[in-house]
Amino acid sequence: GVANIRLYNNTVYTNPGVTTSGTVLAWGDVAGCSNNLIQASIYNNIFNVTETQDGYSVFNTNYNPSSTIISDYNIWNGSGGGLPSWHGTHDVIADPLFADLAGGDFRPKSNYAIGAGTSALPVRALVRRDLAGFSRPKNINSDRGFDIGALQYNTNPILPKAPYLHPGP
């Protein structure tokens, strides 16, 4: 199990080719792993599901009810189930408007994402670059926060190839 989770500046996009319902985040016994979760900090992420029956989070058996989940400045999109009960005051349901989804370009173009994340500690201390290697925040002299997601919006990006993780056989 995991005692403390820090999930900062990620982009999670579910596979549109899978039509069975699924979940983006699961807490508790998952695939035989025991749960020692004490605290989860979830900031500046994009969680995008492609099927309305997909959920954002689920608490499985043996979930530790004394666990603390702190979540804020996240974008949630696509689920018919609404926001998780532990969502933060700055979390929103919105389309991140990816720059070129078909081409694998997951830079968000939405005003809900650009400069809308938090750059407060501990995020600022741990997240110094985006997935493409650009410094965070993009404009050091800006009063705006980090871009939400794994990639900052940039008009001339050098993009990494998005990894493909196959869910099973």
Disulfide bonds with the S-S distance in Angstrom:
none
